Amino acid sequence: MFTLPTQQTVTMLIDNYLARLCKAPGVPKQVFGGRITESLMPPAEYKMLQDMYAKIGCPPGSWDHLVRADCLAFGKDIRSTASLR
């Protein structure tokens, strides 16, 4: 079953991994639920993902767990913290 990312997921993936890897302090952070759109993917990749998700009990087919307002707000956070060179 799909669950939304938790604060623990954000800390693990961004603070403890990505930010350290990039050596970037104070980065805007958000973890989104993702999307799979069959019509936008090569058939072999779509099949691979469907097979993988079936193993962990996710329903088959295309899905979208993104919230547009959250994505747009995150984009504004990135723009407000980015420096133009």
HTML snippet that shows the backbone in 3Dmol.js (N, CA, C, O; Angstrom):
<script src="https://3Dmol.org/build/3Dmol-min.js"></script>
<div id="view" style="width:600px;height:400px;position:relative"></div>
<script>
const pdb = `
ATOM      1  N   MET A   1       0.842  -1.179   0.000  1.00  0.00           N
ATOM      2  CA  MET A   1       0.000   0.000   0.000  1.00  0.00           C
ATOM      3  C   MET A   1       0.883   1.238   0.000  1.00  0.00           C
ATOM      4  O   MET A   1       1.906   1.268   0.684  1.00  0.00           O
ATOM      5  N   PHE A   2       0.508   2.239  -0.745  1.00  0.00           N
ATOM      6  CA  PHE A   2       1.272   3.478  -0.847  1.00  0.00           C
ATOM      7  C   PHE A   2       1.066   4.325   0.401  1.00  0.00           C
ATOM      8  O   PHE A   2      -0.056   4.457   0.889  1.00  0.00           O
ATOM      9  N   THR A   3       2.150   4.898   0.915  1.00  0.00           N
ATOM     10  CA  THR A   3       2.056   5.863   2.004  1.00  0.00           C
ATOM     11  C   THR A   3       2.833   7.106   1.612  1.00  0.00           C
ATOM     12  O   THR A   3       3.839   7.025   0.908  1.00  0.00           O
ATOM     13  N   LEU A   4       2.367   8.236   2.064  1.00  0.00           N
ATOM     14  CA  LEU A   4       3.052   9.488   1.769  1.00  0.00           C
ATOM     15  C   LEU A   4       4.367   9.550   2.535  1.00  0.00           C
ATOM     16  O   LEU A   4       4.477   8.979   3.620  1.00  0.00           O
ATOM     17  N   PRO A   5       5.355  10.230   1.989  1.00  0.00           N
ATOM     18  CA  PRO A   5       6.634  10.369   2.679  1.00  0.00           C
ATOM     19  C   PRO A   5       6.463  11.070   4.034  1.00  0.00           C
ATOM     20  O   PRO A   5       5.685  12.014   4.168  1.00  0.00           O
ATOM     21  N   THR A   6       7.196  10.594   5.012  1.00  0.00           N
ATOM     22  CA  THR A   6       7.143  11.179   6.354  1.00  0.00           C
ATOM     23  C   THR A   6       8.333  12.106   6.564  1.00  0.00           C
ATOM     24  O   THR A   6       9.237  12.161   5.729  1.00  0.00           O
ATOM     25  N   GLN A   7       8.334  12.832   7.675  1.00  0.00           N
ATOM     26  CA  GLN A   7       9.471  13.676   8.010  1.00  0.00           C
ATOM     27  C   GLN A   7      10.727  12.824   8.140  1.00  0.00           C
ATOM     28  O   GLN A   7      11.818  13.275   7.791  1.00  0.00           O
ATOM     29  N   GLN A   8      10.588  11.600   8.638  1.00  0.00           N
ATOM     30  CA  GLN A   8      11.733  10.692   8.747  1.00  0.00           C
ATOM     31  C   GLN A   8      12.317  10.405   7.360  1.00  0.00           C
ATOM     32  O   GLN A   8      13.536  10.331   7.206  1.00  0.00           O
ATOM     33  N   THR A   9      11.462  10.245   6.361  1.00  0.00           N
ATOM     34  CA  THR A   9      11.919  10.012   4.993  1.00  0.00           C
ATOM     35  C   THR A   9      12.677  11.228   4.472  1.00  0.00           C
ATOM     36  O   THR A   9      13.726  11.089   3.842  1.00  0.00           O
ATOM     37  N   VAL A  10      12.140  12.428   4.736  1.00  0.00           N
ATOM     38  CA  VAL A  10      12.802  13.660   4.309  1.00  0.00           C
ATOM     39  C   VAL A  10      14.182  13.751   4.950  1.00  0.00           C
ATOM     40  O   VAL A  10      15.164  14.041   4.268  1.00  0.00           O
ATOM     41  N   THR A  11      14.261  13.507   6.245  1.00  0.00           N
ATOM     42  CA  THR A  11      15.540  13.569   6.958  1.00  0.00           C
ATOM     43  C   THR A  11      16.525  12.552   6.402  1.00  0.00           C
ATOM     44  O   THR A  11      17.688  12.874   6.159  1.00  0.00           O
ATOM     45  N   MET A  12      16.060  11.328   6.202  1.00  0.00           N
ATOM     46  CA  MET A  12      16.937  10.258   5.722  1.00  0.00           C
ATOM     47  C   MET A  12      17.444  10.540   4.308  1.00  0.00           C
ATOM     48  O   MET A  12      18.642  10.426   4.051  1.00  0.00           O
ATOM     49  N   LEU A  13      16.551  10.905   3.391  1.00  0.00           N
ATOM     50  CA  LEU A  13      16.927  11.050   1.984  1.00  0.00           C
ATOM     51  C   LEU A  13      17.579  12.383   1.650  1.00  0.00           C
ATOM     52  O   LEU A  13      18.463  12.445   0.796  1.00  0.00           O
ATOM     53  N   ILE A  14      17.156  13.442   2.310  1.00  0.00           N
ATOM     54  CA  ILE A  14      17.693  14.754   1.956  1.00  0.00           C
ATOM     55  C   ILE A  14      18.787  15.186   2.925  1.00  0.00           C
ATOM     56  O   ILE A  14      19.927  15.396   2.513  1.00  0.00           O
ATOM     57  N   ASP A  15      18.458  15.321   4.201  1.00  0.00           N
ATOM     58  CA  ASP A  15      19.447  15.806   5.173  1.00  0.00           C
ATOM     59  C   ASP A  15      20.637  14.861   5.318  1.00  0.00           C
ATOM     60  O   ASP A  15      21.790  15.291   5.298  1.00  0.00           O
ATOM     61  N   ASN A  16      20.348  13.591   5.461  1.00  0.00           N
ATOM     62  CA  ASN A  16      21.414  12.628   5.741  1.00  0.00           C
ATOM     63  C   ASN A  16      22.060  12.027   4.496  1.00  0.00           C
ATOM     64  O   ASN A  16      23.057  11.314   4.607  1.00  0.00           O
ATOM     65  N   TYR A  17      21.514  12.301   3.321  1.00  0.00           N
ATOM     66  CA  TYR A  17      22.108  11.742   2.100  1.00  0.00           C
ATOM     67  C   TYR A  17      22.407  12.826   1.060  1.00  0.00           C
ATOM     68  O   TYR A  17      23.569  13.150   0.814  1.00  0.00           O
ATOM     69  N   LEU A  18      21.375  13.374   0.464  1.00  0.00           N
ATOM     70  CA  LEU A  18      21.572  14.293  -0.663  1.00  0.00           C
ATOM     71  C   LEU A  18      22.325  15.563  -0.263  1.00  0.00           C
ATOM     72  O   LEU A  18      23.264  15.963  -0.951  1.00  0.00           O
ATOM     73  N   ALA A  19      21.926  16.201   0.840  1.00  0.00           N
ATOM     74  CA  ALA A  19      22.603  17.435   1.256  1.00  0.00           C
ATOM     75  C   ALA A  19      24.063  17.174   1.590  1.00  0.00           C
ATOM     76  O   ALA A  19      24.928  17.991   1.275  1.00  0.00           O
ATOM     77  N   ARG A  20      24.345  16.035   2.229  1.00  0.00           N
ATOM     78  CA  ARG A  20      25.740  15.698   2.535  1.00  0.00           C
ATOM     79  C   ARG A  20      26.526  15.404   1.270  1.00  0.00           C
ATOM     80  O   ARG A  20      27.674  15.828   1.132  1.00  0.00           O
ATOM     81  N   LEU A  21      25.913  14.683   0.353  1.00  0.00           N
ATOM     82  CA  LEU A  21      26.563  14.342  -0.902  1.00  0.00           C
ATOM     83  C   LEU A  21      26.916  15.608  -1.690  1.00  0.00           C
ATOM     84  O   LEU A  21      27.998  15.709  -2.268  1.00  0.00           O
ATOM     85  N   CYS A  22      26.000  16.558  -1.702  1.00  0.00           N
ATOM     86  CA  CYS A  22      26.205  17.808  -2.441  1.00  0.00           C
ATOM     87  C   CYS A  22      26.940  18.861  -1.624  1.00  0.00           C
ATOM     88  O   CYS A  22      27.339  19.897  -2.157  1.00  0.00           O
ATOM     89  N   LYS A  23      27.121  18.603  -0.334  1.00  0.00           N
ATOM     90  CA  LYS A  23      27.736  19.574   0.583  1.00  0.00           C
ATOM     91  C   LYS A  23      27.000  20.901   0.514  1.00  0.00           C
ATOM     92  O   LYS A  23      27.607  21.968   0.424  1.00  0.00           O
ATOM     93  N   ALA A  24      25.662  20.807   0.561  1.00  0.00           N
ATOM     94  CA  ALA A  24      24.817  21.984   0.433  1.00  0.00           C
ATOM     95  C   ALA A  24      23.983  22.175   1.693  1.00  0.00           C
ATOM     96  O   ALA A  24      23.008  21.451   1.891  1.00  0.00           O
ATOM     97  N   PRO A  25      24.335  23.124   2.546  1.00  0.00           N
ATOM     98  CA  PRO A  25      23.545  23.367   3.761  1.00  0.00           C
ATOM     99  C   PRO A  25      22.293  24.183   3.454  1.00  0.00           C
ATOM    100  O   PRO A  25      22.260  24.941   2.485  1.00  0.00           O
ATOM    101  N   GLY A  26      21.281  24.026   4.269  1.00  0.00           N
ATOM    102  CA  GLY A  26      20.082  24.837   4.163  1.00  0.00           C
ATOM    103  C   GLY A  26      19.307  24.707   2.873  1.00  0.00           C
ATOM    104  O   GLY A  26      18.700  25.677   2.421  1.00  0.00           O
ATOM    105  N   VAL A  27      19.312  23.527   2.264  1.00  0.00           N
ATOM    106  CA  VAL A  27      18.594  23.361   0.998  1.00  0.00           C
ATOM    107  C   VAL A  27      17.093  23.232   1.244  1.00  0.00           C
ATOM    108  O   VAL A  27      16.681  22.649   2.247  1.00  0.00           O
ATOM    109  N   PRO A  28      16.273  23.768   0.340  1.00  0.00           N
ATOM    110  CA  PRO A  28      14.833  23.511   0.434  1.00  0.00           C
ATOM    111  C   PRO A  28      14.610  22.016   0.306  1.00  0.00           C
ATOM    112  O   PRO A  28      15.303  21.353  -0.466  1.00  0.00           O
ATOM    113  N   LYS A  29      13.663  21.477   1.041  1.00  0.00           N
ATOM    114  CA  LYS A  29      13.469  20.034   0.977  1.00  0.00           C
ATOM    115  C   LYS A  29      11.998  19.653   0.987  1.00  0.00           C
ATOM    116  O   LYS A  29      11.170  20.240   1.684  1.00  0.00           O
ATOM    117  N   GLN A  30      11.719  18.647   0.185  1.00  0.00           N
ATOM    118  CA  GLN A  30      10.374  18.100   0.075  1.00  0.00           C
ATOM    119  C   GLN A  30      10.500  16.741  -0.596  1.00  0.00           C
ATOM    120  O   GLN A  30      11.297  16.575  -1.519  1.00  0.00           O
ATOM    121  N   VAL A  31       9.732  15.786  -0.146  1.00  0.00           N
ATOM    122  CA  VAL A  31       9.680  14.485  -0.807  1.00  0.00           C
ATOM    123  C   VAL A  31       8.256  14.318  -1.311  1.00  0.00           C
ATOM    124  O   VAL A  31       7.300  14.442  -0.546  1.00  0.00           O
ATOM    125  N   PHE A  32       8.120  14.037  -2.602  1.00  0.00           N
ATOM    126  CA  PHE A  32       6.802  13.898  -3.218  1.00  0.00           C
ATOM    127  C   PHE A  32       6.472  12.430  -3.448  1.00  0.00           C
ATOM    128  O   PHE A  32       7.360  11.583  -3.548  1.00  0.00           O
ATOM    129  N   GLY A  33       5.180  12.150  -3.530  1.00  0.00           N
ATOM    130  CA  GLY A  33       4.713  10.785  -3.680  1.00  0.00           C
ATOM    131  C   GLY A  33       4.973  10.155  -5.037  1.00  0.00           C
ATOM    132  O   GLY A  33       4.935   8.931  -5.159  1.00  0.00           O
ATOM    133  N   GLY A  34       5.232  10.943  -6.040  1.00  0.00           N
ATOM    134  CA  GLY A  34       5.585  10.412  -7.345  1.00  0.00           C
ATOM    135  C   GLY A  34       4.422  10.175  -8.282  1.00  0.00           C
ATOM    136  O   GLY A  34       3.254  10.377  -7.947  1.00  0.00           O
ATOM    137  N   ARG A  35       4.799   9.733  -9.480  1.00  0.00           N
ATOM    138  CA  ARG A  35       3.797   9.495 -10.524  1.00  0.00           C
ATOM    139  C   ARG A  35       4.351   8.475 -11.504  1.00  0.00           C
ATOM    140  O   ARG A  35       5.542   8.486 -11.816  1.00  0.00           O
ATOM    141  N   ILE A  36       3.499   7.607 -11.981  1.00  0.00           N
ATOM    142  CA  ILE A  36       3.812   6.664 -13.053  1.00  0.00           C
ATOM    143  C   ILE A  36       2.748   6.875 -14.131  1.00  0.00           C
ATOM    144  O   ILE A  36       1.555   6.712 -13.875  1.00  0.00           O
ATOM    145  N   THR A  37       3.187   7.236 -15.333  1.00  0.00           N
ATOM    146  CA  THR A  37       2.263   7.446 -16.438  1.00  0.00           C
ATOM    147  C   THR A  37       2.693   6.545 -17.590  1.00  0.00           C
ATOM    148  O   THR A  37       3.696   6.807 -18.254  1.00  0.00           O
ATOM    149  N   GLU A  38       1.941   5.504 -17.814  1.00  0.00           N
ATOM    150  CA  GLU A  38       2.301   4.507 -18.826  1.00  0.00           C
ATOM    151  C   GLU A  38       2.555   5.130 -20.193  1.00  0.00           C
ATOM    152  O   GLU A  38       3.509   4.757 -20.875  1.00  0.00           O
ATOM    153  N   SER A  39       1.715   6.071 -20.596  1.00  0.00           N
ATOM    154  CA  SER A  39       1.838   6.636 -21.939  1.00  0.00           C
ATOM    155  C   SER A  39       3.108   7.470 -22.135  1.00  0.00           C
ATOM    156  O   SER A  39       3.471   7.778 -23.270  1.00  0.00           O
ATOM    157  N   LEU A  40       3.785   7.836 -21.047  1.00  0.00           N
ATOM    158  CA  LEU A  40       5.003   8.630 -21.141  1.00  0.00           C
ATOM    159  C   LEU A  40       6.278   7.805 -20.993  1.00  0.00           C
ATOM    160  O   LEU A  40       7.382   8.348 -21.038  1.00  0.00           O
ATOM    161  N   MET A  41       6.126   6.486 -20.815  1.00  0.00           N
ATOM    162  CA  MET A  41       7.294   5.647 -20.545  1.00  0.00           C
ATOM    163  C   MET A  41       7.517   4.620 -21.646  1.00  0.00           C
ATOM    164  O   MET A  41       6.568   4.141 -22.267  1.00  0.00           O
ATOM    165  N   PRO A  42       8.781   4.288 -21.881  1.00  0.00           N
ATOM    166  CA  PRO A  42       9.055   3.179 -22.788  1.00  0.00           C
ATOM    167  C   PRO A  42       8.449   1.888 -22.199  1.00  0.00           C
ATOM    168  O   PRO A  42       8.499   1.688 -20.985  1.00  0.00           O
ATOM    169  N   PRO A  43       7.884   1.020 -23.040  1.00  0.00           N
ATOM    170  CA  PRO A  43       7.219  -0.179 -22.549  1.00  0.00           C
ATOM    171  C   PRO A  43       8.076  -1.047 -21.617  1.00  0.00           C
ATOM    172  O   PRO A  43       7.568  -1.562 -20.621  1.00  0.00           O
ATOM    173  N   ALA A  44       9.344  -1.213 -21.923  1.00  0.00           N
ATOM    174  CA  ALA A  44      10.200  -2.062 -21.087  1.00  0.00           C
ATOM    175  C   ALA A  44      10.368  -1.470 -19.683  1.00  0.00           C
ATOM    176  O   ALA A  44      10.365  -2.208 -18.697  1.00  0.00           O
ATOM    177  N   GLU A  45      10.513  -0.149 -19.588  1.00  0.00           N
ATOM    178  CA  GLU A  45      10.663   0.491 -18.276  1.00  0.00           C
ATOM    179  C   GLU A  45       9.361   0.414 -17.484  1.00  0.00           C
ATOM    180  O   GLU A  45       9.376   0.173 -16.277  1.00  0.00           O
ATOM    181  N   TYR A  46       8.245   0.619 -18.159  1.00  0.00           N
ATOM    182  CA  TYR A  46       6.954   0.543 -17.482  1.00  0.00           C
ATOM    183  C   TYR A  46       6.738  -0.863 -16.935  1.00  0.00           C
ATOM    184  O   TYR A  46       6.299  -1.025 -15.796  1.00  0.00           O
ATOM    185  N   LYS A  47       7.044  -1.879 -17.736  1.00  0.00           N
ATOM    186  CA  LYS A  47       6.882  -3.262 -17.283  1.00  0.00           C
ATOM    187  C   LYS A  47       7.779  -3.546 -16.084  1.00  0.00           C
ATOM    188  O   LYS A  47       7.351  -4.202 -15.134  1.00  0.00           O
ATOM    189  N   MET A  48       9.017  -3.060 -16.120  1.00  0.00           N
ATOM    190  CA  MET A  48       9.936  -3.272 -15.007  1.00  0.00           C
ATOM    191  C   MET A  48       9.368  -2.664 -13.722  1.00  0.00           C
ATOM    192  O   MET A  48       9.395  -3.299 -12.668  1.00  0.00           O
ATOM    193  N   LEU A  49       8.858  -1.443 -13.812  1.00  0.00           N
ATOM    194  CA  LEU A  49       8.286  -0.811 -12.630  1.00  0.00           C
ATOM    195  C   LEU A  49       7.046  -1.549 -12.140  1.00  0.00           C
ATOM    196  O   LEU A  49       6.873  -1.740 -10.936  1.00  0.00           O
ATOM    197  N   GLN A  50       6.187  -1.962 -13.060  1.00  0.00           N
ATOM    198  CA  GLN A  50       4.987  -2.687 -12.656  1.00  0.00           C
ATOM    199  C   GLN A  50       5.344  -3.993 -11.951  1.00  0.00           C
ATOM    200  O   GLN A  50       4.717  -4.356 -10.956  1.00  0.00           O
ATOM    201  N   ASP A  51       6.351  -4.698 -12.467  1.00  0.00           N
ATOM    202  CA  ASP A  51       6.797  -5.937 -11.835  1.00  0.00           C
ATOM    203  C   ASP A  51       7.343  -5.670 -10.430  1.00  0.00           C
ATOM    204  O   ASP A  51       7.055  -6.415  -9.493  1.00  0.00           O
ATOM    205  N   MET A  52       8.132  -4.602 -10.294  1.00  0.00           N
ATOM    206  CA  MET A  52       8.708  -4.261  -8.998  1.00  0.00           C
ATOM    207  C   MET A  52       7.607  -3.886  -8.003  1.00  0.00           C
ATOM    208  O   MET A  52       7.608  -4.363  -6.868  1.00  0.00           O
ATOM    209  N   TYR A  53       6.671  -3.038  -8.424  1.00  0.00           N
ATOM    210  CA  TYR A  53       5.595  -2.621  -7.533  1.00  0.00           C
ATOM    211  C   TYR A  53       4.680  -3.782  -7.164  1.00  0.00           C
ATOM    212  O   TYR A  53       4.158  -3.820  -6.050  1.00  0.00           O
ATOM    213  N   ALA A  54       4.478  -4.715  -8.063  1.00  0.00           N
ATOM    214  CA  ALA A  54       3.643  -5.881  -7.760  1.00  0.00           C
ATOM    215  C   ALA A  54       4.246  -6.685  -6.604  1.00  0.00           C
ATOM    216  O   ALA A  54       3.519  -7.229  -5.774  1.00  0.00           O
ATOM    217  N   LYS A  55       5.570  -6.754  -6.558  1.00  0.00           N
ATOM    218  CA  LYS A  55       6.249  -7.498  -5.488  1.00  0.00           C
ATOM    219  C   LYS A  55       6.035  -6.882  -4.114  1.00  0.00           C
ATOM    220  O   LYS A  55       6.089  -7.583  -3.104  1.00  0.00           O
ATOM    221  N   ILE A  56       5.790  -5.570  -4.070  1.00  0.00           N
ATOM    222  CA  ILE A  56       5.585  -4.931  -2.771  1.00  0.00           C
ATOM    223  C   ILE A  56       4.119  -4.585  -2.513  1.00  0.00           C
ATOM    224  O   ILE A  56       3.803  -3.846  -1.579  1.00  0.00           O
ATOM    225  N   GLY A  57       3.232  -5.120  -3.342  1.00  0.00           N
ATOM    226  CA  GLY A  57       1.805  -5.005  -3.100  1.00  0.00           C
ATOM    227  C   GLY A  57       1.130  -3.736  -3.575  1.00  0.00           C
ATOM    228  O   GLY A  57       0.029  -3.420  -3.125  1.00  0.00           O
ATOM    229  N   CYS A  58       1.764  -3.002  -4.470  1.00  0.00           N
ATOM    230  CA  CYS A  58       1.131  -1.795  -5.011  1.00  0.00           C
ATOM    231  C   CYS A  58       0.176  -2.166  -6.137  1.00  0.00           C
ATOM    232  O   CYS A  58       0.417  -3.126  -6.869  1.00  0.00           O
ATOM    233  N   PRO A  59      -0.905  -1.408  -6.276  1.00  0.00           N
ATOM    234  CA  PRO A  59      -1.837  -1.715  -7.364  1.00  0.00           C
ATOM    235  C   PRO A  59      -1.199  -1.435  -8.726  1.00  0.00           C
ATOM    236  O   PRO A  59      -0.350  -0.551  -8.844  1.00  0.00           O
ATOM    237  N   PRO A  60      -1.606  -2.184  -9.752  1.00  0.00           N
ATOM    238  CA  PRO A  60      -1.045  -1.991 -11.093  1.00  0.00           C
ATOM    239  C   PRO A  60      -1.608  -0.747 -11.763  1.00  0.00           C
ATOM    240  O   PRO A  60      -2.617  -0.189 -11.331  1.00  0.00           O
ATOM    241  N   GLY A  61      -0.934  -0.327 -12.826  1.00  0.00           N
ATOM    242  CA  GLY A  61      -1.428   0.773 -13.642  1.00  0.00           C
ATOM    243  C   GLY A  61      -0.763   2.096 -13.338  1.00  0.00           C
ATOM    244  O   GLY A  61       0.104   2.199 -12.471  1.00  0.00           O
ATOM    245  N   SER A  62      -1.188   3.099 -14.071  1.00  0.00           N
ATOM    246  CA  SER A  62      -0.678   4.450 -13.881  1.00  0.00           C
ATOM    247  C   SER A  62      -1.260   5.040 -12.606  1.00  0.00           C
ATOM    248  O   SER A  62      -2.377   4.705 -12.212  1.00  0.00           O
ATOM    249  N   TRP A  63      -0.503   5.917 -11.965  1.00  0.00           N
ATOM    250  CA  TRP A  63      -0.984   6.593 -10.758  1.00  0.00           C
ATOM    251  C   TRP A  63      -0.265   7.923 -10.595  1.00  0.00           C
ATOM    252  O   TRP A  63       0.811   8.125 -11.158  1.00  0.00           O
ATOM    253  N   ASP A  64      -0.853   8.826  -9.829  1.00  0.00           N
ATOM    254  CA  ASP A  64      -0.283  10.149  -9.600  1.00  0.00           C
ATOM    255  C   ASP A  64      -0.573  10.564  -8.162  1.00  0.00           C
ATOM    256  O   ASP A  64      -1.722  10.811  -7.798  1.00  0.00           O
ATOM    257  N   HIS A  65       0.476  10.638  -7.351  1.00  0.00           N
ATOM    258  CA  HIS A  65       0.343  11.051  -5.955  1.00  0.00           C
ATOM    259  C   HIS A  65       0.926  12.442  -5.730  1.00  0.00           C
ATOM    260  O   HIS A  65       1.183  12.839  -4.593  1.00  0.00           O
ATOM    261  N   LEU A  66       1.131  13.175  -6.815  1.00  0.00           N
ATOM    262  CA  LEU A  66       1.644  14.538  -6.694  1.00  0.00           C
ATOM    263  C   LEU A  66       0.497  15.492  -6.398  1.00  0.00           C
ATOM    264  O   LEU A  66      -0.616  15.315  -6.893  1.00  0.00           O
ATOM    265  N   VAL A  67       0.778  16.495  -5.593  1.00  0.00           N
ATOM    266  CA  VAL A  67      -0.184  17.552  -5.308  1.00  0.00           C
ATOM    267  C   VAL A  67       0.383  18.821  -5.945  1.00  0.00           C
ATOM    268  O   VAL A  67       1.406  19.344  -5.505  1.00  0.00           O
ATOM    269  N   ARG A  68      -0.284  19.299  -6.971  1.00  0.00           N
ATOM    270  CA  ARG A  68       0.242  20.423  -7.760  1.00  0.00           C
ATOM    271  C   ARG A  68       0.619  21.624  -6.892  1.00  0.00           C
ATOM    272  O   ARG A  68       1.676  22.221  -7.095  1.00  0.00           O
ATOM    273  N   ALA A  69      -0.221  21.981  -5.942  1.00  0.00           N
ATOM    274  CA  ALA A  69       0.064  23.136  -5.087  1.00  0.00           C
ATOM    275  C   ALA A  69       1.356  22.929  -4.300  1.00  0.00           C
ATOM    276  O   ALA A  69       2.135  23.867  -4.134  1.00  0.00           O
ATOM    277  N   ASP A  70       1.591  21.705  -3.811  1.00  0.00           N
ATOM    278  CA  ASP A  70       2.829  21.409  -3.079  1.00  0.00           C
ATOM    279  C   ASP A  70       4.045  21.518  -3.994  1.00  0.00           C
ATOM    280  O   ASP A  70       5.085  22.041  -3.593  1.00  0.00           O
ATOM    281  N   CYS A  71       3.913  21.027  -5.212  1.00  0.00           N
ATOM    282  CA  CYS A  71       5.019  21.094  -6.177  1.00  0.00           C
ATOM    283  C   CYS A  71       5.350  22.543  -6.526  1.00  0.00           C
ATOM    284  O   CYS A  71       6.522  22.915  -6.589  1.00  0.00           O
ATOM    285  N   LEU A  72       4.327  23.356  -6.749  1.00  0.00           N
ATOM    286  CA  LEU A  72       4.543  24.765  -7.076  1.00  0.00           C
ATOM    287  C   LEU A  72       5.157  25.521  -5.897  1.00  0.00           C
ATOM    288  O   LEU A  72       6.040  26.357  -6.094  1.00  0.00           O
ATOM    289  N   ALA A  73       4.702  25.238  -4.682  1.00  0.00           N
ATOM    290  CA  ALA A  73       5.268  25.895  -3.501  1.00  0.00           C
ATOM    291  C   ALA A  73       6.740  25.523  -3.341  1.00  0.00           C
ATOM    292  O   ALA A  73       7.557  26.367  -2.974  1.00  0.00           O
ATOM    293  N   PHE A  74       7.078  24.275  -3.614  1.00  0.00           N
ATOM    294  CA  PHE A  74       8.476  23.842  -3.525  1.00  0.00           C
ATOM    295  C   PHE A  74       9.328  24.560  -4.570  1.00  0.00           C
ATOM    296  O   PHE A  74      10.454  24.967  -4.282  1.00  0.00           O
ATOM    297  N   GLY A  75       8.799  24.715  -5.768  1.00  0.00           N
ATOM    298  CA  GLY A  75       9.513  25.451  -6.801  1.00  0.00           C
ATOM    299  C   GLY A  75       9.783  26.893  -6.373  1.00  0.00           C
ATOM    300  O   GLY A  75      10.858  27.429  -6.642  1.00  0.00           O
ATOM    301  N   LYS A  76       8.814  27.519  -5.711  1.00  0.00           N
ATOM    302  CA  LYS A  76       9.019  28.883  -5.207  1.00  0.00           C
ATOM    303  C   LYS A  76      10.101  28.907  -4.138  1.00  0.00           C
ATOM    304  O   LYS A  76      10.900  29.842  -4.090  1.00  0.00           O
ATOM    305  N   ASP A  77      10.139  27.884  -3.273  1.00  0.00           N
ATOM    306  CA  ASP A  77      11.194  27.798  -2.254  1.00  0.00           C
ATOM    307  C   ASP A  77      12.569  27.713  -2.908  1.00  0.00           C
ATOM    308  O   ASP A  77      13.511  28.373  -2.472  1.00  0.00           O
ATOM    309  N   ILE A  78      12.679  26.904  -3.946  1.00  0.00           N
ATOM    310  CA  ILE A  78      13.960  26.752  -4.634  1.00  0.00           C
ATOM    311  C   ILE A  78      14.373  28.078  -5.262  1.00  0.00           C
ATOM    312  O   ILE A  78      15.521  28.503  -5.130  1.00  0.00           O
ATOM    313  N   ARG A  79      13.447  28.721  -5.937  1.00  0.00           N
ATOM    314  CA  ARG A  79      13.765  30.005  -6.588  1.00  0.00           C
ATOM    315  C   ARG A  79      14.167  31.069  -5.581  1.00  0.00           C
ATOM    316  O   ARG A  79      15.047  31.887  -5.851  1.00  0.00           O
ATOM    317  N   SER A  80      13.524  31.059  -4.419  1.00  0.00           N
ATOM    318  CA  SER A  80      13.826  32.103  -3.431  1.00  0.00           C
ATOM    319  C   SER A  80      15.187  31.888  -2.767  1.00  0.00           C
ATOM    320  O   SER A  80      15.770  32.838  -2.243  1.00  0.00           O
ATOM    321  N   THR A  81      15.697  30.666  -2.781  1.00  0.00           N
ATOM    322  CA  THR A  81      16.985  30.403  -2.149  1.00  0.00           C
ATOM    323  C   THR A  81      18.131  30.283  -3.158  1.00  0.00           C
ATOM    324  O   THR A  81      19.299  30.250  -2.771  1.00  0.00           O
ATOM    325  N   ALA A  82      17.798  30.219  -4.436  1.00  0.00           N
ATOM    326  CA  ALA A  82      18.836  30.071  -5.456  1.00  0.00           C
ATOM    327  C   ALA A  82      19.505  31.411  -5.716  1.00  0.00           C
ATOM    328  O   ALA A  82      18.856  32.456  -5.750  1.00  0.00           O
ATOM    329  N   SER A  83      20.799  31.354  -5.896  1.00  0.00           N
ATOM    330  CA  SER A  83      21.508  32.592  -6.244  1.00  0.00           C
ATOM    331  C   SER A  83      21.735  32.617  -7.749  1.00  0.00           C
ATOM    332  O   SER A  83      22.125  31.611  -8.343  1.00  0.00           O
ATOM    333  N   LEU A  84      21.494  33.748  -8.350  1.00  0.00           N
ATOM    334  CA  LEU A  84      21.712  33.900  -9.785  1.00  0.00           C
ATOM    335  C   LEU A  84      23.145  34.309 -10.009  1.00  0.00           C
ATOM    336  O   LEU A  84      23.645  35.216  -9.344  1.00  0.00           O
ATOM    337  N   ARG A  85      23.812  33.653 -10.936  1.00  0.00           N
ATOM    338  CA  ARG A  85      25.217  33.967 -11.203  1.00  0.00           C
ATOM    339  C   ARG A  85      25.373  34.518 -12.588  1.00  0.00           C
ATOM    340  O   ARG A  85      26.486  34.844 -13.001  1.00  0.00           O
TER     341      ARG A  85
END
`;
const viewer = $3Dmol.createViewer("view");
viewer.addModel(pdb, "pdb");
viewer.setStyle({}, {cartoon: {color: "spectrum"}});
viewer.zoomTo();
viewer.render();
</script>
